[in-house]
Amino acid sequence: MPFALYGFHRFIHTRSRLALAGGAAALLMQNWSCGYYLIFFAPFVVLFVAHQLFASGRACEWRMWLSFAAAALLVGIGTWPFLSLYLEAQRVYGFERPIGEVIRFSADVYSYATAPEALRLWGSLLQV
C-alpha cells in the first residue's frame, strides 16, 4: 500500500512515468495479494489521488487525469482474471456469511486491549 501511494504521489509532483508505473504495479500486486484490501484500499487510492491532484494545483491538467485513467485501466485489466474467479465461485457455490458470524468476529472497542489467549506473552494478560 505505501509503495502505491508513494508512486502516485511522486508522479503528481515529478511527472515521472516510472513513478506512475511503480505505483500502478504496487496497486496491482496489492490487489492480487488480498481481496479485502482490493475492496477497501482501491477506493482510498482514488480519493488519495484526487486529493493530491487538487492539493498540488494540478487538477486542471487533463494529461494527469488521462495518465491515471490509463493506469487504472491497466490495473483493472490485470486484476480482473483473479477477481473473476472469486465472483464465479460466489455464483456457483453461493457463499454467504450469516449475520451471527459477522457479529461474532467483528471488532469492537475492547479489541484494542485484547489479545488471543494463544499468545504466550500477552494472551493471559490482555483479556478485556
The first five atom37 places (N, CA, C, CB, O) and aatype in JSON, in Angstrom:
{
  "aatype": [12, 14, 13, 0, 10, 18, 7, 13, 8, 1, 13, 9, 8, 16, 1, 15, 1, 10, 0, 10, 0, 7, 7, 0, 0, 0, 10, 10, 12, 5, 2, 17, 15, 4, 7, 18, 18, 10, 9, 13, 13, 0, 14, 13, 19, 19, 10, 13, 19, 0, 8, 5, 10, 13, 0, 15, 7, 1, 0, 4, 6, 17, 1, 12, 17, 10, 15, 13, 0, 0, 0, 0, 10, 10, 19, 7, 9, 7, 16, 17, 14, 13, 10, 15, 10, 18, 10, 6, 0, 5, 1, 19, 18, 7, 13, 6, 1, 14, 9, 7, 6, 19, 9, 1, 13, 15, 0, 3, 19, 18, 15, 18, 0, 16, 0, 14, 6, 0, 10, 1, 10, 17, 7, 15, 10, 10, 5, 19],
  "atom_mask": [
    [1, 1, 1, 1, 1],
    [1, 1, 1, 1, 1],
    [1, 1, 1, 1, 1],
    [1, 1, 1, 1, 1],
    [1, 1, 1, 1, 1],
    [1, 1, 1, 1, 1],
    [1, 1, 1, 0, 1],
    [1, 1, 1, 1, 1],
    [1, 1, 1, 1, 1],
    [1, 1, 1, 1, 1],
    [1, 1, 1, 1, 1],
    [1, 1, 1, 1, 1],
    [1, 1, 1, 1, 1],
    [1, 1, 1, 1, 1],
    [1, 1, 1, 1, 1],
    [1, 1, 1, 1, 1],
    [1, 1, 1, 1, 1],
    [1, 1, 1, 1, 1],
    [1, 1, 1, 1, 1],
    [1, 1, 1, 1, 1],
    [1, 1, 1, 1, 1],
    [1, 1, 1, 0, 1],
    [1, 1, 1, 0, 1],
    [1, 1, 1, 1, 1],
    [1, 1, 1, 1, 1],
    [1, 1, 1, 1, 1],
    [1, 1, 1, 1, 1],
    [1, 1, 1, 1, 1],
    [1, 1, 1, 1, 1],
    [1, 1, 1, 1, 1],
    [1, 1, 1, 1, 1],
    [1, 1, 1, 1, 1],
    [1, 1, 1, 1, 1],
    [1, 1, 1, 1, 1],
    [1, 1, 1, 0, 1],
    [1, 1, 1, 1, 1],
    [1, 1, 1, 1, 1],
    [1, 1, 1, 1, 1],
    [1, 1, 1, 1, 1],
    [1, 1, 1, 1, 1],
    [1, 1, 1, 1, 1],
    [1, 1, 1, 1, 1],
    [1, 1, 1, 1, 1],
    [1, 1, 1, 1, 1],
    [1, 1, 1, 1, 1],
    [1, 1, 1, 1, 1],
    [1, 1, 1, 1, 1],
    [1, 1, 1, 1, 1],
    [1, 1, 1, 1, 1],
    [1, 1, 1, 1, 1],
    [1, 1, 1, 1, 1],
    [1, 1, 1, 1, 1],
    [1, 1, 1, 1, 1],
    [1, 1, 1, 1, 1],
    [1, 1, 1, 1, 1],
    [1, 1, 1, 1, 1],
    [1, 1, 1, 0, 1],
    [1, 1, 1, 1, 1],
    [1, 1, 1, 1, 1],
    [1, 1, 1, 1, 1],
    [1, 1, 1, 1, 1],
    [1, 1, 1, 1, 1],
    [1, 1, 1, 1, 1],
    [1, 1, 1, 1, 1],
    [1, 1, 1, 1, 1],
    [1, 1, 1, 1, 1],
    [1, 1, 1, 1, 1],
    [1, 1, 1, 1, 1],
    [1, 1, 1, 1, 1],
    [1, 1, 1, 1, 1],
    [1, 1, 1, 1, 1],
    [1, 1, 1, 1, 1],
    [1, 1, 1, 1, 1],
    [1, 1, 1, 1, 1],
    [1, 1, 1, 1, 1],
    [1, 1, 1, 0, 1],
    [1, 1, 1, 1, 1],
    [1, 1, 1, 0, 1],
    [1, 1, 1, 1, 1],
    [1, 1, 1, 1, 1],
    [1, 1, 1, 1, 1],
    [1, 1, 1, 1, 1],
    [1, 1, 1, 1, 1],
    [1, 1, 1, 1, 1],
    [1, 1, 1, 1, 1],
    [1, 1, 1, 1, 1],
    [1, 1, 1, 1, 1],
    [1, 1, 1, 1, 1],
    [1, 1, 1, 1, 1],
    [1, 1, 1, 1, 1],
    [1, 1, 1, 1, 1],
    [1, 1, 1, 1, 1],
    [1, 1, 1, 1, 1],
    [1, 1, 1, 0, 1],
    [1, 1, 1, 1, 1],
    [1, 1, 1, 1, 1],
    [1, 1, 1, 1, 1],
    [1, 1, 1, 1, 1],
    [1, 1, 1, 1, 1],
    [1, 1, 1, 0, 1],
    [1, 1, 1, 1, 1],
    [1, 1, 1, 1, 1],
    [1, 1, 1, 1, 1],
    [1, 1, 1, 1, 1],
    [1, 1, 1, 1, 1],
    [1, 1, 1, 1, 1],
    [1, 1, 1, 1, 1],
    [1, 1, 1, 1, 1],
    [1, 1, 1, 1, 1],
    [1, 1, 1, 1, 1],
    [1, 1, 1, 1, 1],
    [1, 1, 1, 1, 1],
    [1, 1, 1, 1, 1],
    [1, 1, 1, 1, 1],
    [1, 1, 1, 1, 1],
    [1, 1, 1, 1, 1],
    [1, 1, 1, 1, 1],
    [1, 1, 1, 1, 1],
    [1, 1, 1, 1, 1],
    [1, 1, 1, 1, 1],
    [1, 1, 1, 1, 1],
    [1, 1, 1, 1, 1],
    [1, 1, 1, 0, 1],
    [1, 1, 1, 1, 1],
    [1, 1, 1, 1, 1],
    [1, 1, 1, 1, 1],
    [1, 1, 1, 1, 1],
    [1, 1, 1, 1, 1]
  ],
  "atom_positions": [
    [[0.81, -1.19, 0.0], [0.0, 0.0, 0.0], [0.86, 1.26, 0.0], [-0.92, -0.01, 1.19], [0.59, 2.18, -0.78]],
    [[1.88, 1.34, 0.86], [2.67, 2.57, 0.84], [3.4, 2.79, -0.48], [3.67, 2.55, 1.97], [3.6, 3.94, -0.89]],
    [[3.8, 1.71, -1.15], [4.5, 1.88, -2.42], [3.56, 2.41, -3.5], [5.11, 0.55, -2.87], [3.97, 3.22, -4.33]],
    [[2.32, 1.98, -3.48], [1.34, 2.5, -4.44], [1.12, 3.99, -4.2], [-0.01, 1.74, -4.32], [1.16, 4.78, -5.14]],
    [[0.89, 4.36, -2.96], [0.65, 5.78, -2.64], [1.88, 6.62, -2.96], [0.27, 5.94, -1.17], [1.77, 7.73, -3.49]],
    [[3.06, 6.1, -2.62], [4.29, 6.84, -2.89], [4.49, 7.03, -4.4], [5.51, 6.1, -2.29], [4.85, 8.12, -4.84]],
    [[4.26, 5.98, -5.18], [4.42, 6.1, -6.63], [3.48, 7.13, -7.23], [0.0, 0.0, 0.0], [3.89, 7.93, -8.08]],
    [[2.23, 7.11, -6.8], [1.27, 8.08, -7.33], [1.6, 9.5, -6.87], [-0.16, 7.71, -6.9], [1.48, 10.45, -7.64]],
    [[2.02, 9.63, -5.64], [2.43, 10.94, -5.13], [3.62, 11.48, -5.93], [2.79, 10.85, -3.63], [3.64, 12.65, -6.31]],
    [[4.61, 10.62, -6.17], [5.79, 11.04, -6.94], [5.41, 11.43, -8.37], [6.85, 9.91, -6.98], [5.94, 12.4, -8.91]],
    [[4.5, 10.69, -8.97], [4.08, 11.03, -10.33], [3.43, 12.42, -10.38], [3.11, 9.98, -10.86], [3.7, 13.2, -11.28]],
    [[2.59, 12.71, -9.41], [1.92, 14.0, -9.39], [2.91, 15.14, -9.24], [0.89, 14.05, -8.27], [2.75, 16.2, -9.84]],
    [[3.94, 14.94, -8.44], [4.88, 16.02, -8.16], [6.07, 16.08, -9.11], [5.38, 15.9, -6.76], [6.7, 17.13, -9.23]],
    [[6.38, 14.98, -9.79], [7.54, 14.98, -10.69], [7.19, 14.66, -12.13], [8.56, 13.98, -10.19], [8.01, 14.85, -13.03]],
    [[5.96, 14.16, -12.36], [5.52, 13.71, -13.69], [6.35, 12.55, -14.22], [5.57, 14.87, -14.66], [6.44, 12.35, -15.43]],
    [[6.95, 11.8, -13.34], [7.76, 10.65, -13.73], [6.86, 9.47, -14.09], [8.74, 10.26, -12.6], [6.1, 8.98, -13.25]],
    [[6.95, 9.04, -15.32], [6.16, 7.88, -15.77], [6.58, 6.62, -15.02], [6.3, 7.67, -17.3], [5.77, 5.72, -14.79]],
    [[7.84, 6.55, -14.65], [8.33, 5.41, -13.88], [7.65, 5.35, -12.51], [9.86, 5.49, -13.71], [7.32, 4.27, -12.03]],
    [[7.44, 6.49, -11.89], [6.74, 6.53, -10.6], [5.29, 6.07, -10.77], [6.78, 7.96, -10.0], [4.77, 5.33, -9.93]],
    [[4.64, 6.51, -11.85], [3.26, 6.07, -12.1], [3.21, 4.57, -12.33], [2.68, 6.82, -13.31], [2.33, 3.89, -11.8]],
    [[4.13, 4.06, -13.11], [4.18, 2.62, -13.37], [4.45, 1.85, -12.08], [5.25, 2.29, -14.42], [3.86, 0.79, -11.85]],
    [[5.34, 2.36, -11.25], [5.63, 1.71, -9.98], [4.42, 1.71, -9.05], [0.0, 0.0, 0.0], [4.13, 0.7, -8.41]],
    [[3.72, 2.83, -8.99], [2.51, 2.91, -8.16], [1.43, 1.96, -8.66], [0.0, 0.0, 0.0], [0.77, 1.28, -7.87]],
    [[1.26, 1.91, -9.98], [0.26, 1.01, -10.56], [0.64, -0.45, -10.33], [0.1, 1.28, -12.07], [-0.22, -1.28, -10.02]],
    [[1.92, -0.77, -10.47], [2.38, -2.15, -10.23], [2.18, -2.54, -8.77], [3.87, -2.31, -10.61], [1.77, -3.66, -8.47]],
    [[2.47, -1.62, -7.87], [2.28, -1.89, -6.44], [0.8, -2.11, -6.13], [2.84, -0.75, -5.58], [0.45, -3.0, -5.36]],
    [[-0.07, -1.29, -6.72], [-1.5, -1.46, -6.51], [-1.99, -2.79, -7.08], [-2.27, -0.29, -7.14], [-2.81, -3.47, -6.45]],
    [[-1.5, -3.15, -8.24], [-1.88, -4.42, -8.85], [-1.45, -5.6, -7.97], [-1.27, -4.56, -10.25], [-2.22, -6.53, -7.75]],
    [[-0.23, -5.55, -7.47], [0.24, -6.62, -6.58], [-0.55, -6.66, -5.28], [1.74, -6.45, -6.28], [-0.8, -7.73, -4.73]],
    [[-0.96, -5.49, -4.79], [-1.79, -5.44, -3.59], [-3.14, -6.09, -3.87], [-1.98, -3.98, -3.11], [-3.67, -6.83, -3.04]],
    [[-3.7, -5.8, -5.04], [-4.98, -6.41, -5.42], [-4.85, -7.93, -5.51], [-5.46, -5.85, -6.76], [-5.77, -8.65, -5.11]],
    [[-3.74, -8.41, -6.03], [-3.53, -9.85, -6.15], [-3.35, -10.51, -4.79], [-2.31, -10.13, -7.02], [-3.7, -11.68, -4.62]],
    [[-2.81, -9.78, -3.84], [-2.44, -10.4, -2.57], [-3.61, -10.6, -1.62], [-1.4, -9.57, -1.9], [-3.59, -11.53, -0.82]],
    [[-4.64, -9.75, -1.68], [-5.71, -9.85, -0.7], [-6.99, -9.21, -1.22], [-5.28, -9.2, 0.63], [-7.02, -8.03, -1.57]],
    [[-8.04, -10.01, -1.28], [-9.32, -9.5, -1.77], [-9.9, -8.4, -0.89], [0.0, 0.0, 0.0], [-10.55, -7.48, -1.4]],
    [[-9.68, -8.49, 0.42], [-10.2, -7.46, 1.32], [-9.54, -6.11, 1.03], [-9.99, -7.85, 2.79], [-10.21, -5.08, 1.01]],
    [[-8.23, -6.12, 0.82], [-7.55, -4.87, 0.52], [-7.96, -4.35, -0.85], [-6.04, -5.06, 0.57], [-8.0, -3.14, -1.07]],
    [[-8.27, -5.24, -1.77], [-8.78, -4.81, -3.07], [-10.07, -4.01, -2.88], [-9.04, -6.03, -3.99], [-10.24, -2.96, -3.5]],
    [[-10.95, -4.5, -2.04], [-12.23, -3.83, -1.83], [-12.07, -2.53, -1.03], [-13.19, -4.77, -1.11], [-12.71, -1.53, -1.34]],
    [[-11.23, -2.55, 0.0], [-11.14, -1.4, 0.9], [-10.07, -0.39, 0.51], [-10.87, -1.88, 2.28], [-10.23, 0.8, 0.78]],
    [[-8.98, -0.82, -0.12], [-7.89, 0.09, -0.43], [-8.09, 0.81, -1.76], [-6.58, -0.67, -0.45], [-7.75, 1.99, -1.86]],
    [[-8.61, 0.14, -2.75], [-8.75, 0.76, -4.08], [-9.57, 2.06, -4.04], [-9.4, -0.22, -5.04], [-9.16, 3.04, -4.65]],
    [[-10.72, 2.1, -3.35], [-11.44, 3.39, -3.28], [-10.63, 4.49, -2.57], [-12.78, 3.2, -2.55], [-10.72, 5.66, -2.92]],
    [[-9.84, 4.09, -1.57], [-9.0, 5.07, -0.88], [-7.95, 5.63, -1.84], [-8.32, 4.43, 0.34], [-7.64, 6.82, -1.78]],
    [[-7.41, 4.8, -2.72], [-6.41, 5.27, -3.69], [-7.01, 6.33, -4.59], [-5.86, 4.09, -4.54], [-6.37, 7.34, -4.89]],
    [[-8.24, 6.12, -5.02], [-8.91, 7.11, -5.87], [-9.04, 8.45, -5.13], [-10.31, 6.6, -6.31], [-8.75, 9.5, -5.69]],
    [[-9.47, 8.39, -3.88], [-9.6, 9.62, -3.08], [-8.23, 10.27, -2.85], [-10.28, 9.31, -1.73], [-8.1, 11.49, -2.91]],
    [[-7.23, 9.45, -2.59], [-5.87, 9.97, -2.36], [-5.35, 10.7, -3.59], [-4.92, 8.82, -1.97], [-4.82, 11.8, -3.49]],
    [[-5.5, 10.08, -4.75], [-5.01, 10.69, -6.0], [-5.76, 11.99, -6.28], [-5.19, 9.7, -7.19], [-5.15, 13.0, -6.63]],
    [[-7.08, 11.97, -6.12], [-7.86, 13.2, -6.36], [-7.42, 14.3, -5.39], [-9.37, 12.93, -6.21], [-7.25, 15.45, -5.8]],
    [[-7.25, 13.95, -4.13], [-6.8, 14.94, -3.14], [-5.43, 15.5, -3.52], [-6.75, 14.31, -1.73], [-5.22, 16.71, -3.47]],
    [[-4.5, 14.62, -3.89], [-3.16, 15.07, -4.24], [-3.17, 15.97, -5.48], [-2.26, 13.88, -4.48], [-2.43, 16.95, -5.54]],
    [[-4.01, 15.64, -6.44], [-4.1, 16.48, -7.65], [-4.62, 17.87, -7.31], [-5.01, 15.82, -8.7], [-4.09, 18.87, -7.8]],
    [[-5.65, 17.95, -6.49], [-6.2, 19.25, -6.13], [-5.26, 20.01, -5.2], [-7.57, 19.08, -5.46], [-5.09, 21.22, -5.34]],
    [[-4.64, 19.32, -4.25], [-3.74, 19.98, -3.3], [-2.49, 20.51, -3.98], [-3.35, 19.01, -2.2], [-1.94, 21.52, -3.55]],
    [[-2.05, 19.85, -5.04], [-0.84, 20.3, -5.74], [-1.15, 21.32, -6.83], [-0.11, 19.11, -6.34], [-0.23, 21.85, -7.45]],
    [[-2.42, 21.59, -7.06], [-2.79, 22.54, -8.1], [-2.74, 21.97, -9.5], [0.0, 0.0, 0.0], [-2.7, 22.72, -10.47]],
    [[-2.73, 20.66, -9.62], [-2.64, 20.02, -10.94], [-3.96, 19.4, -11.38], [-1.56, 18.95, -10.93], [-3.99, 18.61, -12.32]],
    [[-5.03, 19.75, -10.71], [-6.33, 19.16, -11.04], [-6.82, 19.58, -12.43], [-7.36, 19.56, -9.99], [-7.66, 18.89, -13.01]],
    [[-6.33, 20.67, -12.95], [-6.76, 21.15, -14.27], [-5.93, 20.55, -15.41], [-6.68, 22.66, -14.33], [-6.24, 20.78, -16.58]],
    [[-4.91, 19.8, -15.08], [-4.05, 19.21, -16.12], [-4.68, 17.9, -16.59], [-2.59, 18.96, -15.59], [-4.6, 16.89, -15.89]],
    [[-5.3, 17.92, -17.75], [-6.01, 16.77, -18.25], [-5.09, 15.59, -18.53], [-6.76, 17.14, -19.5], [-5.52, 14.44, -18.5]],
    [[-3.8, 15.87, -18.8], [-2.86, 14.76, -19.05], [-2.63, 13.93, -17.8], [-1.51, 15.3, -19.57], [-2.4, 12.72, -17.88]],
    [[-2.68, 14.57, -16.64], [-2.54, 13.83, -15.39], [-3.72, 12.87, -15.22], [-2.45, 14.79, -14.18], [-3.54, 11.69, -14.93]],
    [[-4.93, 13.4, -15.43], [-6.12, 12.57, -15.29], [-6.1, 11.43, -16.31], [-7.4, 13.42, -15.46], [-6.47, 10.3, -16.0]],
    [[-5.66, 11.74, -17.52], [-5.59, 10.72, -18.57], [-4.56, 9.64, -18.21], [-5.23, 11.37, -19.92], [-4.8, 8.45, -18.43]],
    [[-3.44, 10.06, -17.65], [-2.42, 9.1, -17.23], [-2.94, 8.19, -16.12], [-1.17, 9.83, -16.76], [-2.72, 6.98, -16.14]],
    [[-3.64, 8.78, -15.16], [-4.21, 7.97, -14.08], [-5.32, 7.06, -14.6], [-4.75, 8.88, -12.96], [-5.46, 5.93, -14.12]],
    [[-6.09, 7.53, -15.56], [-7.15, 6.69, -16.13], [-6.53, 5.49, -16.85], [-8.03, 7.51, -17.11], [-7.03, 4.37, -16.74]],
    [[-5.44, 5.72, -17.59], [-4.76, 4.62, -18.27], [-4.18, 3.63, -17.27], [-3.65, 5.16, -19.18], [-4.27, 2.42, -17.46]],
    [[-3.58, 4.15, -16.19], [-3.03, 3.27, -15.15], [-4.15, 2.47, -14.49], [-2.26, 4.1, -14.09], [-3.98, 1.28, -14.23]],
    [[-5.28, 3.11, -14.22], [-6.42, 2.42, -13.6], [-6.95, 1.32, -14.52], [-7.54, 3.41, -13.27], [-7.31, 0.24, -14.07]],
    [[-6.99, 1.61, -15.81], [-7.44, 0.61, -16.78], [-6.51, -0.59, -16.78], [-7.52, 1.22, -18.19], [-6.97, -1.74, -16.79]],
    [[-5.21, -0.35, -16.77], [-4.25, -1.45, -16.76], [-4.32, -2.25, -15.46], [-2.84, -0.92, -16.96], [-4.23, -3.48, -15.48]],
    [[-4.49, -1.57, -14.34], [-4.64, -2.27, -13.06], [-5.92, -3.1, -13.07], [-4.64, -1.26, -11.86], [-5.94, -4.24, -12.6]],
    [[-6.99, -2.53, -13.6], [-8.26, -3.27, -13.69], [-8.14, -4.5, -14.58], [0.0, 0.0, 0.0], [-8.65, -5.56, -14.23]],
    [[-7.48, -4.36, -15.72], [-7.28, -5.5, -16.63], [-6.44, -6.57, -15.96], [-6.61, -5.04, -17.95], [-6.72, -7.76, -16.1]],
    [[-5.41, -6.15, -15.22], [-4.56, -7.12, -14.53], [-5.24, -7.79, -13.35], [0.0, 0.0, 0.0], [-4.91, -8.92, -12.99]],
    [[-6.19, -7.1, -12.74], [-6.9, -7.63, -11.57], [-8.04, -8.55, -11.98], [-7.44, -6.49, -10.72], [-8.35, -9.5, -11.27]],
    [[-8.68, -8.27, -13.11], [-9.89, -8.97, -13.5], [-9.76, -10.51, -13.53], [-10.32, -8.48, -14.84], [-10.66, -11.18, -13.03]],
    [[-8.7, -11.09, -14.1], [-8.65, -12.56, -14.13], [-8.74, -13.2, -12.75], [-7.38, -13.0, -14.8], [-9.32, -14.28, -12.6]],
    [[-8.19, -12.56, -11.75], [-8.23, -13.1, -10.39], [-9.58, -12.82, -9.73], [-7.09, -12.51, -9.55], [-10.14, -13.68, -9.05]],
    [[-10.07, -11.62, -9.93], [-11.36, -11.24, -9.35], [-12.49, -12.07, -9.94], [-11.63, -9.76, -9.56], [-13.42, -12.44, -9.23]],
    [[-12.42, -12.36, -11.22], [-13.48, -13.13, -11.88], [-13.58, -14.54, -11.3], [-13.23, -13.21, -13.39], [-14.67, -15.11, -11.26]],
    [[-12.46, -15.11, -10.85], [-12.51, -16.43, -10.22], [-13.29, -16.39, -8.91], [-11.09, -16.96, -9.97], [-14.08, -17.29, -8.63]],
    [[-13.08, -15.36, -8.12], [-13.85, -15.2, -6.88], [-15.34, -15.02, -7.17], [-13.32, -14.01, -6.07], [-16.18, -15.61, -6.5]],
    [[-15.64, -14.21, -8.16], [-17.03, -13.97, -8.49], [-17.71, -15.24, -9.01], [-17.14, -12.85, -9.53], [-18.87, -15.49, -8.71]],
    [[-16.99, -16.03, -9.78], [-17.53, -17.29, -10.28], [-17.77, -18.27, -9.14], [-16.58, -17.91, -11.31], [-18.79, -18.95, -9.11]],
    [[-16.84, -18.36, -8.2], [-17.02, -19.23, -7.03], [-18.23, -18.78, -6.22], [-15.76, -19.24, -6.14], [-18.99, -19.62, -5.74]],
    [[-18.42, -17.49, -6.07], [-19.59, -16.97, -5.35], [-20.87, -17.35, -6.07], [-19.5, -15.44, -5.2], [-21.85, -17.75, -5.44]],
    [[-20.86, -17.23, -7.39], [-22.05, -17.56, -8.17], [-22.37, -19.05, -8.09], [-21.86, -17.13, -9.63], [-23.53, -19.42, -7.92]],
    [[-21.36, -19.89, -8.22], [-21.58, -21.34, -8.24], [-21.95, -21.88, -6.86], [-20.33, -22.05, -8.75], [-22.9, -22.65, -6.73]],
    [[-21.2, -21.47, -5.85], [-21.38, -22.06, -4.52], [-22.24, -21.22, -3.59], [-20.05, -22.29, -3.89], [-22.67, -21.72, -2.55]],
    [[-22.5, -19.99, -3.93], [-23.36, -19.15, -3.12], [-22.86, -18.93, -1.71], [0.0, 0.0, 0.0], [-23.63, -18.98, -0.75]],
    [[-21.56, -18.68, -1.57], [-21.01, -18.45, -0.24], [-21.68, -17.25, 0.42], [-19.5, -18.23, -0.32], [-21.82, -16.19, -0.18]],
    [[-22.09, -17.44, 1.64], [-22.67, -16.35, 2.42], [-22.16, -16.45, 3.84], [-24.21, -16.38, 2.38], [-21.88, -17.54, 4.33]],
    [[-22.05, -15.33, 4.47], [-21.65, -15.3, 5.87], [-22.87, -14.9, 6.69], [-20.46, -14.3, 6.11], [-23.39, -13.8, 6.52]],
    [[-23.33, -15.78, 7.58], [-24.5, -15.44, 8.39], [-24.22, -14.23, 9.29], [-24.94, -16.64, 9.25], [-23.07, -14.01, 9.69]],
    [[-25.24, -13.48, 9.59], [-25.09, -12.25, 10.38], [-24.52, -12.56, 11.76], [-26.43, -11.53, 10.51], [-23.77, -11.75, 12.31]],
    [[-24.87, -13.7, 12.34], [-24.32, -14.08, 13.64], [-22.82, -14.24, 13.6], [0.0, 0.0, 0.0], [-22.12, -13.86, 14.54]],
    [[-22.31, -14.81, 12.52], [-20.86, -14.97, 12.35], [-20.17, -13.63, 12.17], [-20.57, -15.88, 11.16], [-19.08, -13.41, 12.69]],
    [[-20.81, -12.75, 11.44], [-20.25, -11.41, 11.25], [-20.13, -10.7, 12.58], [-21.12, -10.59, 10.28], [-19.1, -10.1, 12.88]],
    [[-21.19, -10.77, 13.39], [-21.18, -10.12, 14.7], [-20.13, -10.75, 15.61], [-22.56, -10.19, 15.35], [-19.42, -10.05, 16.32]],
    [[-20.04, -12.08, 15.59], [-19.11, -12.79, 16.46], [-17.65, -12.41, 16.19], [-19.29, -14.3, 16.29], [-16.86, -12.27, 17.12]],
    [[-17.3, -12.26, 14.93], [-15.91, -12.0, 14.57], [-15.61, -10.52, 14.32], [-15.56, -12.78, 13.34], [-14.49, -10.18, 13.95]],
    [[-16.57, -9.65, 14.52], [-16.34, -8.22, 14.33], [-15.6, -7.63, 15.52], [-17.67, -7.48, 14.12], [-15.75, -8.07, 16.66]],
    [[-14.79, -6.64, 15.23], [-14.05, -5.96, 16.29], [-14.96, -4.95, 16.98], [-12.8, -5.25, 15.71], [-15.92, -4.45, 16.4]],
    [[-14.65, -4.68, 18.24], [-15.32, -3.62, 18.97], [-14.25, -2.81, 19.71], [-16.38, -4.21, 19.97], [-13.06, -3.06, 19.52]],
    [[-14.65, -1.87, 20.52], [-13.66, -1.02, 21.17], [-12.76, -1.8, 22.13], [-14.36, 0.1, 21.92], [-11.62, -1.4, 22.38]],
    [[-13.25, -2.91, 22.66], [-12.42, -3.73, 23.55], [-11.31, -4.46, 22.79], [-13.29, -4.75, 24.29], [-10.34, -4.91, 23.39]],
    [[-11.46, -4.58, 21.48], [-10.47, -5.31, 20.67], [-9.09, -4.65, 20.72], [-10.94, -5.4, 19.23], [-8.08, -5.32, 20.52]],
    [[-9.05, -3.36, 20.99], [-7.77, -2.67, 21.06], [-6.95, -3.12, 22.27], [-7.98, -1.17, 21.11], [-5.73, -2.99, 22.27]],
    [[-7.6, -3.63, 23.28], [-6.92, -4.02, 24.51], [-7.05, -5.51, 24.79], [-7.47, -3.23, 25.69], [-6.94, -5.94, 25.93]],
    [[-7.29, -6.29, 23.75], [-7.46, -7.73, 23.91], [-6.53, -8.46, 22.97], [-8.93, -8.14, 23.65], [-6.3, -8.03, 21.84]],
    [[-5.98, -9.57, 23.46], [-5.12, -10.41, 22.65], [-5.65, -11.84, 22.72], [-3.63, -10.34, 23.12], [-6.26, -12.22, 23.72]],
    [[-5.42, -12.64, 21.68], [-5.85, -14.04, 21.74], [-5.15, -14.77, 22.89], [-5.55, -14.75, 20.4], [-3.98, -14.51, 23.18]],
    [[-5.85, -15.67, 23.53], [-5.28, -16.41, 24.65], [-4.09, -17.26, 24.24], [-6.33, -17.29, 25.27], [-3.25, -17.59, 25.08]],
    [[-4.0, -17.61, 22.97], [-2.9, -18.46, 22.48], [-1.54, -17.75, 22.5], [-3.2, -18.93, 21.08], [-0.51, -18.41, 22.42]],
    [[-1.52, -16.42, 22.6], [-0.25, -15.7, 22.66], [0.41, -15.93, 24.01], [-0.46, -14.19, 22.41], [-0.21, -15.7, 25.05]],
    [[1.64, -16.38, 23.99], [2.33, -16.72, 25.24], [2.56, -15.52, 26.15], [3.67, -17.37, 24.93], [2.31, -15.6, 27.36]],
    [[3.01, -14.42, 25.6], [3.36, -13.28, 26.41], [2.13, -12.47, 26.84], [4.32, -12.39, 25.67], [1.96, -12.18, 28.02]],
    [[1.29, -12.1, 25.89], [0.17, -11.2, 26.17], [-1.17, -11.9, 26.35], [0.06, -10.21, 25.08], [-2.1, -11.3, 26.88]],
    [[-1.28, -13.13, 25.91], [-2.57, -13.82, 25.91], [-3.27, -13.85, 27.26], [0.0, 0.0, 0.0], [-4.47, -13.61, 27.34]],
    [[-2.54, -14.15, 28.32], [-3.17, -14.21, 29.63], [-3.36, -12.83, 30.27], [-2.37, -15.09, 30.54], [-4.18, -12.66, 31.17]],
    [[-2.59, -11.85, 29.81], [-2.65, -10.51, 30.4], [-3.71, -9.62, 29.76], [-1.3, -9.85, 30.28], [-4.39, -8.87, 30.46]],
    [[-3.87, -9.7, 28.45], [-4.77, -8.8, 27.74], [-6.09, -9.49, 27.42], [-4.12, -8.28, 26.46], [-6.34, -9.86, 26.28]],
    [[-6.9, -9.65, 28.41], [-8.23, -10.23, 28.25], [-9.28, -9.25, 28.79], [-8.34, -11.6, 28.97], [-9.68, -9.35, 29.95]],
    [[-9.71, -8.32, 27.96], [-10.69, -7.32, 28.38], [-12.08, -7.87, 28.13], [-10.47, -5.98, 27.62], [-13.07, -7.19, 28.4]]
  ]
}
